[in-house]
């Protein structure tokens, strides 16, 4: 199949593209290479993808008028996997306009391209942050999500709603994912695991919020990417449920799916595993919980399991070790 992946040089997009290419699909990777974090890391990911003859690279901003739409007209995709976004919960407090541009306007351009090309399935990455101030655990897809705590979460929630409207109006099958704390090799430098490993190695303090008494549903990136690719063929049909708590829309071929490990881990335990892998204790800079942060996340994974017959299975101990091994291999020879 011909598949467009937006955010192909990003952390998750890179893994999704690798899987699709290994399956023999023709992939157009669309990415802006913005400088929110190390562009060289993004280039290194794309360099691996470009070793495949059926990978096409396009570097441009998704929110720029008509560039993505014109590219789609030429490529004629059957599937679009929309992973591109301005990432980062905390950065959204500093530069909210970047999130409106990339996550709202960029998503609109993807929707227009999907409509024009009459694609078979549009898949969209949202976030567990969309659950906002919800207290009920674990978070389930049918729970209300009307209390986002950051602009990042609000723009992702807006994307879900916009896509439902287009799915209804134009009969475009849409699956939206809410990802839960994705981590692993090739991860982003702004993420906690990357920062912790880097600073521990360099004998610098790590910022630990709320005494490390934060619970996260850590989800290993390769597990998540495999589920995303499997869901390509799980095309939603209006009102047809696969289980009792299905989020399928009653009026549109639109579904929302949590992708998480379903086994929340205390941040302090996560840090301990990093220390064990590196053989060094962290120097902790204790800080209060930040604006926009929630103390816990936990995914109800029953719908994901009903759709694909599995959920992410890699333990946090194995996942942290894999990241530490990658980091030492990728960065230490350069120091």
N, C-alpha and C positions, 0 to 999 in steps of 0.2 A: 504493500500500500504506500501511497504518498502521504507523508505525515509532516506537518509543521509543528515544531517545538519552539515556543517562545521561551526566552531565558535559558537557552541551550548552553551558555558558558557559565551558568550559575551552578550552585552546588547540586540541587536535585535534578535540574535539567540535564546536566552532564551525565548522570547515571541513567536517566530515562533514555537519552539518546544512545548511549552505549548498548543498552538492552535492545532497543529497536533496530539498531544497525546490525547487531549480532543475529537478529531474526530475519534479516534480509530486506527490511523496509527501506524505502528511499526517504531520507530525512532532510528537511530544510531547517537548519538551526538559525533562529533569529534572535539577536542579542545586541544590546547597545554598548556593552563593555564600559558602563559608567564607572566612575572612580570612587564610588561609595566605599569599596575596599579594593585591595591590591589587584590591579588590572593584569599583572603578570601571572597571577594565579588563574585568572579567567582564560588568558591566552594559553596557558599550559594545558588546561582542560580541553580547549578547542583544538589544540595541536594534536591531541590524542584522537579526537573525533575525526579530524581531517585525514587521518591515515586510512579511513574507509572511503572507497571510491563512490559510495552512494550517499555521502554526506555533502550537503551544500551549505556554505556559510554566508549569512547576510548580517552585516553589522550596521545597525541603524536604531534610532529611537522609535519605540512602538507608538508613542504619542504624536510623532510627527505626521502631519496630515498626508494621507494617501500612500505613504511609503509601504506600509505593511499590506494595505489593500491591493496595491499594484503588484507587489511581490506574490501575493496569493493568486491573483489573476493569471500570472505567468506559470506558477508552479502547479495550480489546480489540485489542492489537497483534498484527500478524502476524510482525513482526521486532523483536528487541531488540538494540541495539548498546550494550554496556556498557563505557563509557569512563571513568566516574566512579571516582576513586580519590584517596586521599591521596598526593600526588605528592612527589617529591624524595628522592634517595638520602641526602643528608647530614642532612636534617631527621629522618629515621627514627632517627638516633642520639640525638637530643634528646627526641623525643616518640613513642616506639614505640607507645603505646596508640592514638594516632590512626590508625595503620595497621591495627591489629587491628579497630577499630570500622568504618572506612570500607571497607577492602579485603577483610576476611573476612566480617563480619556483613552489610555492604552487599551483597556478592556473593551471600551466601546468600538474601537477600530477592529479588534479581533471579532467582535460580534457582527460587525458589518461584513467582514470578509467571509465569515461563516455563512451568513445569509446569502451573500452573492454567489458563493460556490456550492450551495446546497449540500453541505458536508454531512457525512453519516453520523458523526459524533463529535461534540466539543467537550473537552475535559478541562476543568479549571481548578487551579490551586487556591484554596482559601486557607483559613488558619483557625486553630483552636482558640486563638485570642478573640474570635467572634463571639464566644460564649460570655465574654466580659465579666460582669459582676455576679453571674450565676453562682449559687452556692451548692446546688444539688450535684452530687457526684455518684457515678461517673457521668460526664456530659454525654447526652444522647442527641441524635440529629433532630428529633422532634421537639426538643426543649426550646423555649423562647430564647431568642438572642437579641434582645432589644436594648442592652445596656453595655455597649462597647466602651472601653476605658482609654483607648488611644485612637488617633486618626488612622493609624495603620489598620487596626481592627475594623474601624468604621468603613474604610474604603473597601476592605475585603467583603464585609457584609453587604455593602452597596453593590459590589460585583455579583454576588449571589443573586440579589434581587433583580438587577438589570438583566442577567442571563435568564432568569425565570420569565421575565416579560418577553424577551426575544424568543425563548423556547415556545411560549404560548402563541405569540403572534405569527411566528414563521415556522412552527413545528420542527425546530432544531433540537435534536436530542442532546441534553446537557447533563453531565455528571460533575458536580462540584465536590472537592475534597476539603476536609478540614484536617490539616496536618498537625501532629502533636510533637513538639520539641525534637526536630530531626537533627541527628548528629552522625558523625562518622568521618572516614578519610576524605580528603578534599573539601572539608568543611570551611565555612566562612570565618575570616579572622575576627569578625565582630561577635561571634558566638562564644558562650561561656567556656565550652570545652577547649576551644582553640586558645583563648586568652589564658585559661588556667595552665595548660601545658606549656605555653610559651613563657609565662612569667615564672613558673616553678623552675624550669630549666635555666632561666636567666637570673635566678635568685632575687626576683622582684615580688612584691606583695600581690596577692590576688584579692579582688573586691568580692566580699561575701556578704550578701544582703540578708537581713532578717535572721542573723545568726546561723545561716545555712539551713534553717527550718522551713525550706520551700520544697514542695513536692512537685515533681514533673514526670509526665508520661514520656520518657525518653524513647525515641523511635529510630532504629538503625536505618540509615539512608538506603542501603541496598534492598532491604526488605520492603521499604516503602515504594521504591522505584519499580520493583517487580509487581507489586499490587497495582500501581497506576497503569502499567502496561497491560496487565491482565484485564483490567476494567475497560479497556478499549472495546472489547467485544461484548461487554455487558451493557447493551444499549437500553436506556430506560424507555418504557412504554407507559403512556399516561394511565395512571390509576391501577396498574398491574403490580401487585406487591410480591416480594420474594420472601418476606417474613412479616410477623405481626407488627413490628415497629419500623417498617419501611418508611422512608421519608419521601417516597415518590409523590409527585404532585397529582392532585385530582383533576387538573385542567391542562397540564402540559407534560411533555416527555422530559421531565427534570427531576433529578435526584441529588441528595446531599449525603456524603459518606465520610464518616470519621476514619482516618488512618492513624492508628496509634498502637503501641505495644499492649496497652491495657493492663500494665503493671507499674503503677507510679512508684518512683524512687525518691527517697529523701536526698536533697542536694548534698548534705554532709557525707552520705554514703558514696555518692558519685565522686566527690573530691577525694575521699579515702582511696577509691580504686585508682584514680589518677596518680596519687602518691605511691601506691603500691607498684604501678607499672613503671614509674620513673625512678623509683627507689629514693625519693626525696620528699621531705615534708614541705608543705606549703607555708609561706608566710602570709597570714591572713590579715586583711584590712576590713574590719567589721563595720558594716554600714546598715542604716535602716532600709526597710523595703522602699523601692522606688515608686514614684508616681506612675500609674498605669500597669504595674506588676500585680499579679494575683498570687496568692500564697500556694495554690495547688491547681493542677490540671490532671484529669483522668478521663480516658476515652472509653465509652461504651463501644465495643468492637463487634457486636453481634450482627449488625447489618453487613459490615465488611466480610465477616465470616460466611454469612448466608450467600453473598454474591460470588465470592471467589474460593470459598472452602478453606481459607487460612487467614491468619493475621500475622503481623510482624513477630518474629520469634527470637531474634538475636538478643541474648542477655546483655545488660548494660556492662557487665564485667568484660565480656568478649568484645563488645563494641568499643569500649574505651581503650582496650589494649590494641585493637586494630587501628584506632586513630593515632595513638602514641607511636606505634611502629611506623605508620605513614609519615607522621610529622618528623620523626628523627631521620627517616630516609630522604624526605623531600627538602628539609631545611638545614639539617646539621652539616651536610657536606659543604654548604655555602657559607658557614660561619667561620 
